[in-house]
Amino acid sequence: MTFYQHILLAVDFSEESGHIKLKAAEMANKFAAKLSIIHVLDNIPMPDMNYGTIIPLDYETEHALLEIEKNQLNHVGEELNVPENQRWLIWGNPKDEICGLAEKESVDLIIVGSHGRHGLALLLGSTANDVLHHAPCDVLAVRLPK
């Protein structure tokens, strides 16, 4: 039986995301797996750029919100010792981009945070739920502390 070889951590930079980062680091260490990270931009306007929806992390822009997101992703990458070529900042729908990258990069485990929504929020869905039902691989939904 082969274990996980490539783990993709989906981060949102929330206050609770430290818990998810620790789980991802533990899993990568336990299985001696490659660890990649993705952050999907779905809540800031996309400036008209010449490089498409994948944002190069070594390219400086004049867009303050984009620079903040890039710096946060790079900080997480440095914290977890993830090489720059395994850090992904992409504009789009989180489910589509996370699942698409997982398939493209032969990821065999996606780690996402779950808020354990109830009621109307559960009916409307969440990123963790969407990824769970559309991923091309296993998904670990880490329960976030309240």
C-alpha positions as a Markdown table, in Angstrom:
| # | Residue | x | y | z |
|---|---|---|---|---|
| 1 | Met | 0.0 | 0.0 | 0.0 |
| 2 | Thr | 1.4 | 3.4 | -1.0 |
| 3 | Phe | 0.8 | 6.3 | 1.3 |
| 4 | Tyr | 0.4 | 10.0 | 0.4 |
| 5 | Gln | 3.1 | 11.3 | -1.7 |
| 6 | His | 1.9 | 14.8 | -2.6 |
| 7 | Ile | -0.3 | 16.8 | -0.2 |
| 8 | Leu | -2.0 | 20.1 | -1.2 |
| 9 | Leu | -2.9 | 22.5 | 1.7 |
| 10 | Ala | -5.6 | 25.0 | 0.8 |
| 11 | Val | -5.2 | 28.1 | 3.0 |
| 12 | Asp | -7.5 | 31.1 | 3.5 |
| 13 | Phe | -5.3 | 33.1 | 6.0 |
| 14 | Ser | -8.1 | 33.1 | 8.6 |
| 15 | Glu | -7.1 | 33.3 | 12.3 |
| 16 | Glu | -7.9 | 29.6 | 12.7 |
| 17 | Ser | -5.7 | 28.5 | 9.8 |
| 18 | Gly | -2.7 | 27.8 | 12.1 |
| 19 | His | -4.4 | 24.6 | 13.2 |
| 20 | Ile | -4.7 | 23.4 | 9.6 |
| 21 | Lys | -1.1 | 24.3 | 8.8 |
| 22 | Leu | 0.1 | 22.2 | 11.7 |
| 23 | Lys | -2.0 | 19.2 | 10.5 |
| 24 | Ala | -0.6 | 19.6 | 7.0 |
| 25 | Ala | 3.0 | 19.7 | 8.3 |
| 26 | Glu | 2.4 | 16.7 | 10.5 |
| 27 | Met | 0.9 | 14.7 | 7.6 |
| 28 | Ala | 3.7 | 15.7 | 5.2 |
| 29 | Asn | 6.3 | 14.7 | 7.7 |
| 30 | Lys | 4.6 | 11.4 | 8.7 |
| 31 | Phe | 4.4 | 10.3 | 5.0 |
| 32 | Ala | 7.6 | 12.0 | 3.8 |
| 33 | Ala | 5.3 | 13.6 | 1.3 |
| 34 | Lys | 5.8 | 16.7 | -0.9 |
| 35 | Leu | 3.8 | 19.6 | 0.4 |
| 36 | Ser | 2.3 | 22.3 | -1.8 |
| 37 | Ile | 0.0 | 25.2 | -0.8 |
| 38 | Ile | -2.7 | 27.0 | -2.7 |
| 39 | His | -4.6 | 30.2 | -1.9 |
| 40 | Val | -7.5 | 31.0 | -4.2 |
| 41 | Leu | -8.5 | 34.7 | -4.6 |
| 42 | Asp | -12.2 | 34.9 | -4.9 |
| 43 | Asn | -12.9 | 38.0 | -2.8 |
| 44 | Ile | -10.8 | 40.8 | -4.3 |
| 45 | Pro | -11.2 | 42.3 | -7.8 |
| 46 | Met | -8.9 | 40.9 | -10.5 |
| 47 | Pro | -6.9 | 43.6 | -12.1 |
| 48 | Asp | -6.2 | 43.4 | -15.8 |
| 49 | Met | -2.9 | 41.6 | -15.8 |
| 50 | Asn | -1.0 | 40.0 | -18.6 |
| 51 | Tyr | -0.3 | 36.7 | -16.8 |
| 52 | Gly | -3.8 | 35.2 | -16.4 |
| 53 | Thr | -5.3 | 33.8 | -13.3 |
| 54 | Ile | -2.2 | 32.2 | -11.8 |
| 55 | Ile | -0.2 | 34.9 | -10.0 |
| 56 | Pro | 3.6 | 34.7 | -10.1 |
| 57 | Leu | 4.8 | 35.1 | -6.6 |
| 58 | Asp | 8.1 | 36.7 | -7.7 |
| 59 | Tyr | 6.4 | 39.4 | -9.7 |
| 60 | Glu | 5.7 | 42.7 | -8.0 |
| 61 | Thr | 2.5 | 44.5 | -8.8 |
| 62 | Glu | 1.0 | 47.9 | -8.0 |
| 63 | His | -2.1 | 46.3 | -6.5 |
| 64 | Ala | -2.0 | 46.5 | -2.7 |
| 65 | Leu | -4.5 | 43.8 | -2.0 |
| 66 | Leu | -2.7 | 41.4 | -4.3 |
| 67 | Glu | 0.6 | 42.1 | -2.7 |
| 68 | Ile | -0.8 | 41.4 | 0.8 |
| 69 | Glu | -2.2 | 38.0 | -0.4 |
| 70 | Lys | 1.2 | 37.2 | -2.0 |
| 71 | Asn | 3.1 | 38.1 | 1.1 |
| 72 | Gln | 0.8 | 36.0 | 3.3 |
| 73 | Leu | 1.2 | 33.0 | 1.0 |
| 74 | Asn | 4.9 | 33.4 | 0.9 |
| 75 | His | 5.0 | 33.6 | 4.7 |
| 76 | Val | 3.0 | 30.4 | 5.1 |
| 77 | Gly | 5.3 | 28.8 | 2.5 |
| 78 | Glu | 8.4 | 29.8 | 4.4 |
| 79 | Glu | 6.9 | 28.7 | 7.7 |
| 80 | Leu | 6.2 | 25.2 | 6.3 |
| 81 | Asn | 9.4 | 25.0 | 4.2 |
| 82 | Val | 7.4 | 24.8 | 1.0 |
| 83 | Pro | 9.6 | 25.6 | -2.1 |
| 84 | Glu | 8.4 | 28.6 | -4.1 |
| 85 | Asn | 7.5 | 26.4 | -7.1 |
| 86 | Gln | 5.0 | 24.6 | -4.9 |
| 87 | Arg | 3.1 | 27.7 | -3.8 |
| 88 | Trp | 0.1 | 28.6 | -5.9 |
| 89 | Leu | -1.9 | 31.9 | -5.8 |
| 90 | Ile | -4.8 | 31.7 | -8.2 |
| 91 | Trp | -7.9 | 33.8 | -9.1 |
| 92 | Gly | -11.1 | 31.9 | -9.4 |
| 93 | Asn | -13.6 | 29.6 | -7.8 |
| 94 | Pro | -12.0 | 27.9 | -4.9 |
| 95 | Lys | -13.5 | 24.4 | -5.6 |
| 96 | Asp | -12.5 | 24.6 | -9.3 |
| 97 | Glu | -9.0 | 25.9 | -8.7 |
| 98 | Ile | -8.2 | 23.5 | -5.8 |
| 99 | Cys | -9.5 | 20.4 | -7.5 |
| 100 | Gly | -8.0 | 21.4 | -10.9 |
| 101 | Leu | -4.6 | 22.0 | -9.4 |
| 102 | Ala | -4.8 | 18.7 | -7.5 |
| 103 | Glu | -5.4 | 16.9 | -10.7 |
| 104 | Lys | -2.8 | 18.7 | -12.7 |
| 105 | Glu | -0.1 | 18.3 | -10.0 |
| 106 | Ser | -1.0 | 14.6 | -9.2 |
| 107 | Val | -1.9 | 15.5 | -5.6 |
| 108 | Asp | -3.2 | 12.5 | -3.6 |
| 109 | Leu | -4.4 | 14.4 | -0.5 |
| 110 | Ile | -6.0 | 17.8 | -0.2 |
| 111 | Ile | -6.2 | 19.4 | 3.3 |
| 112 | Val | -8.8 | 22.1 | 3.9 |
| 113 | Gly | -10.4 | 23.7 | 6.9 |
| 114 | Ser | -14.0 | 23.1 | 7.8 |
| 115 | His | -16.1 | 25.4 | 10.0 |
| 116 | Gly | -18.7 | 22.7 | 10.6 |
| 117 | Arg | -21.5 | 25.0 | 9.3 |
| 118 | His | -25.1 | 24.3 | 10.2 |
| 119 | Gly | -28.5 | 25.5 | 9.0 |
| 120 | Leu | -28.6 | 27.9 | 6.0 |
| 121 | Ala | -24.8 | 28.0 | 5.7 |
| 122 | Leu | -24.8 | 24.2 | 5.4 |
| 123 | Leu | -27.4 | 24.3 | 2.6 |
| 124 | Leu | -25.4 | 26.9 | 0.7 |
| 125 | Gly | -22.3 | 24.8 | 1.0 |
| 126 | Ser | -18.7 | 25.7 | 1.8 |
| 127 | Thr | -15.3 | 25.3 | 0.1 |
| 128 | Ala | -14.5 | 22.2 | 2.2 |
| 129 | Asn | -17.8 | 20.6 | 1.2 |
| 130 | Asp | -17.3 | 21.5 | -2.5 |
| 131 | Val | -13.8 | 20.2 | -2.6 |
| 132 | Leu | -14.8 | 17.0 | -0.7 |
| 133 | His | -17.4 | 16.2 | -3.4 |
| 134 | His | -15.4 | 17.1 | -6.5 |
| 135 | Ala | -11.8 | 16.3 | -5.7 |
| 136 | Pro | -9.8 | 13.8 | -7.7 |
| 137 | Cys | -8.2 | 12.4 | -4.6 |
| 138 | Asp | -8.7 | 12.0 | -0.8 |
| 139 | Val | -9.6 | 15.1 | 1.2 |
| 140 | Leu | -8.9 | 15.8 | 4.9 |
| 141 | Ala | -11.3 | 18.4 | 6.2 |
| 142 | Val | -9.8 | 19.7 | 9.5 |
| 143 | Arg | -12.3 | 20.9 | 12.0 |
| 144 | Leu | -11.5 | 24.5 | 12.9 |
| 145 | Pro | -11.8 | 25.7 | 16.4 |
| 146 | Lys | -14.7 | 28.0 | 17.2 |
